[in-house]
């Protein structure tokens, strides 16, 4: 299998993940950005026919579906460490 075929399969899977995801699902989406790629990690907050919006820690990121390279669901972040009890 050639690299182009692998990339096409990964993209098709990613678009399937984004299509099937429910608003509120936690995802990571990789998309073309300039000469490289950019990841958006967070909760899916909006979807249009052309884009998805991911609420990241730095704010909302709109990702054009035409630019998507990969996407997958991710588990929720771990809880913060417990603080020791005060005496």
Backbone as numpy.savetxt, mean C-alpha at the origin, in Angstrom:
# Nx Ny Nz CAx CAy CAz Cx Cy Cz
10.74 -17.53 -17.35 9.89 -16.36 -17.35 10.79 -15.11 -17.35
10.47 -14.16 -18.17 11.26 -12.93 -18.29 10.85 -11.92 -17.22
11.73 -10.97 -16.99 11.47 -9.94 -15.99 10.20 -9.16 -16.30
9.96 -8.88 -17.60 8.75 -8.15 -17.98 7.49 -8.95 -17.63
7.53 -10.26 -17.84 6.38 -11.10 -17.51 6.15 -11.13 -16.00
7.23 -11.22 -15.23 7.12 -11.23 -13.77 6.54 -9.91 -13.28
7.00 -8.81 -13.87 6.49 -7.50 -13.47 5.00 -7.38 -13.80
4.58 -7.90 -14.93 3.17 -7.84 -15.32 2.31 -8.67 -14.37
2.82 -9.83 -13.97 2.07 -10.68 -13.02 1.97 -9.99 -11.67
3.07 -9.41 -11.19 3.06 -8.70 -9.90 2.08 -7.53 -9.94
2.07 -6.80 -11.04 1.16 -5.66 -11.17 -0.29 -6.12 -11.17
-0.59 -7.20 -11.90 -1.96 -7.72 -11.94 -2.41 -8.16 -10.55
-1.52 -8.81 -9.82 -1.86 -9.22 -8.44 -2.09 -8.00 -7.56
-1.24 -6.99 -7.70 -1.38 -5.77 -6.90 -2.70 -5.09 -7.17
-3.08 -4.97 -8.42 -4.35 -4.33 -8.75 -5.52 -5.15 -8.21
-5.38 -6.48 -8.20 -6.40 -7.33 -7.60 -6.53 -7.08 -6.10
-5.39 -6.96 -5.42 -5.39 -6.67 -3.98 -6.10 -5.35 -3.71
-5.77 -4.32 -4.51 -6.38 -3.00 -4.30 -7.87 -3.02 -4.62
-8.26 -3.79 -5.59 -9.68 -3.90 -5.95 -10.48 -4.58 -4.85
-9.88 -5.63 -4.25 -10.59 -6.42 -3.25 -10.52 -5.84 -1.83
-9.59 -4.93 -1.59 -9.41 -4.38 -0.24 -10.61 -3.53 0.16
-10.95 -3.60 1.43 -12.03 -2.77 1.97 -11.45 -1.48 2.54
-12.25 -0.44 2.52 -11.83 0.81 3.15 -11.49 0.48 4.61
-10.34 0.94 5.07 -9.88 0.67 6.42 -8.83 -0.42 6.48
-8.71 -1.23 5.41 -7.67 -2.26 5.41 -6.29 -1.63 5.39
-5.35 -2.27 6.07 -3.97 -1.79 6.11 -3.20 -2.44 4.96
-2.54 -1.60 4.15 -1.85 -2.06 2.95 -0.49 -1.39 2.81
0.35 -2.00 2.01 1.53 -1.32 1.51 1.41 -1.34 -0.01
1.61 -0.18 -0.62 1.49 -0.02 -2.07 2.79 0.58 -2.59
3.40 -0.07 -3.57 4.60 0.45 -4.21 4.21 0.96 -5.59
4.66 2.18 -5.91 4.32 2.79 -7.19 5.54 3.49 -7.78
5.54 3.59 -9.11 6.58 4.36 -9.79 6.52 5.79 -9.30
7.69 6.37 -9.08 7.76 7.76 -8.63 9.05 8.34 -9.19
8.93 9.18 -10.21 10.13 9.72 -10.84 10.94 8.59 -11.47
12.23 8.54 -11.14 13.09 7.49 -11.68 13.10 6.24 -10.82
12.38 6.25 -9.70 12.39 5.10 -8.79 10.99 4.69 -8.41
10.88 4.23 -7.18 9.58 3.80 -6.66 9.40 4.36 -5.26
8.14 4.46 -4.84 7.81 4.98 -3.51 6.79 4.04 -2.89
6.94 3.76 -1.61 6.00 2.92 -0.88 5.07 3.80 -0.04
3.82 3.38 0.03 2.84 4.01 0.92 2.31 2.91 1.83
2.53 3.05 3.13 2.11 2.07 4.12 1.08 2.71 5.03
-0.11 2.12 5.09 -1.13 2.66 5.96 -2.50 2.09 5.61
-3.53 2.81 6.03 -4.91 2.36 5.85 -5.49 2.92 4.56
-6.20 2.07 3.83 -6.91 2.50 2.64 -8.08 3.38 3.07
-8.10 4.63 2.61 -9.17 5.54 3.03 -10.07 5.97 1.87
-9.61 5.77 0.63 -10.44 6.15 -0.52 -9.99 5.38 -1.74
-10.95 5.16 -2.63 -10.64 4.49 -3.91 -11.51 5.11 -4.99
-10.90 5.44 -6.11 -11.63 5.90 -7.30 -11.26 4.94 -8.42
-11.86 5.08 -9.59 -11.47 4.20 -10.70 -10.01 4.35 -11.10
-9.38 5.48 -10.75 -8.01 5.74 -11.19 -6.96 5.77 -10.10
-7.38 5.80 -8.82 -6.40 5.99 -7.74 -6.92 5.41 -6.43
-5.97 5.20 -5.51 -6.30 4.87 -4.13 -5.61 5.89 -3.23
-6.18 6.12 -2.06 -5.56 7.01 -1.09 -5.26 6.20 0.16
-3.99 6.27 0.58 -3.51 5.55 1.75 -3.20 6.59 2.84
-3.77 6.40 4.02 -3.48 7.28 5.16 -2.20 6.76 5.82
-1.09 7.45 5.59 0.19 7.07 6.18 0.44 7.89 7.43
1.52 7.58 8.14 1.87 8.36 9.34 2.18 9.80 8.98
2.60 10.05 7.76 2.94 11.42 7.34 1.79 12.14 6.66
0.64 11.47 6.58 -0.52 12.07 5.95 -1.00 11.23 4.78
-2.10 11.66 4.15 -2.66 10.88 3.05 -1.76 10.93 1.81
-1.68 9.78 1.13 -0.91 9.66 -0.10 -1.84 9.10 -1.17
-2.01 9.84 -2.25 -2.81 9.35 -3.37 -1.88 8.65 -4.35
-2.24 7.42 -4.72 -1.43 6.62 -5.63 -2.27 6.34 -6.87
-1.77 6.75 -8.02 -2.44 6.47 -9.28 -2.30 4.98 -9.61
-3.39 4.33 -9.96 -3.35 2.90 -10.26 -2.42 2.61 -11.45
-2.29 3.55 -12.37 -1.40 3.36 -13.52 0.05 3.25 -13.09
0.39 3.77 -11.89 1.76 3.76 -11.41 2.07 2.59 -10.47
1.05 1.81 -10.10 1.23 0.73 -9.11 2.13 -0.37 -9.67
3.10 -0.77 -8.84 4.01 -1.86 -9.17 3.66 -3.09 -8.34
3.32 -2.89 -7.06 3.02 -4.00 -6.15 2.14 -3.48 -5.02
1.40 -4.39 -4.40 0.57 -4.05 -3.24 0.27 -5.33 -2.49
0.17 -5.21 -1.17 -0.22 -6.36 -0.37 -0.78 -5.89 0.96
-1.65 -6.72 1.55 -2.15 -6.40 2.89 -1.03 -6.61 3.90
-1.07 -5.84 4.97 -0.09 -5.99 6.05 -0.83 -6.00 7.38
-0.24 -6.65 8.39 -0.90 -6.68 9.70 -0.85 -5.31 10.38
-1.67 -5.11 11.39 -1.62 -3.85 12.13 -0.26 -3.67 12.80
0.11 -2.42 13.08 1.39 -2.20 13.76 1.38 -2.81 15.15
2.54 -3.18 15.66 2.58 -3.74 17.01 2.21 -2.67 18.03
1.66 -3.08 19.17 1.33 -2.09 20.20 2.62 -1.49 20.77
2.55 -0.28 21.28 3.75 0.31 21.89 4.19 -0.51 23.09
5.47 -0.47 23.41 5.94 -1.24 24.58 5.28 -0.75 25.87
5.04 -1.68 26.76 4.42 -1.34 28.04 5.41 -0.54 28.90
4.89 0.45 29.57 5.73 1.25 30.47 5.79 0.54 31.82
6.95 0.61 32.48 7.00 0.00 33.81 6.08 0.76 34.78
5.52 0.05 35.73 4.62 0.65 36.71 5.42 1.58 37.64
4.81 2.72 37.96 5.44 3.65 38.90 5.14 3.23 40.32
6.06 3.50 41.19 5.86 3.16 42.61 5.65 4.38 43.43
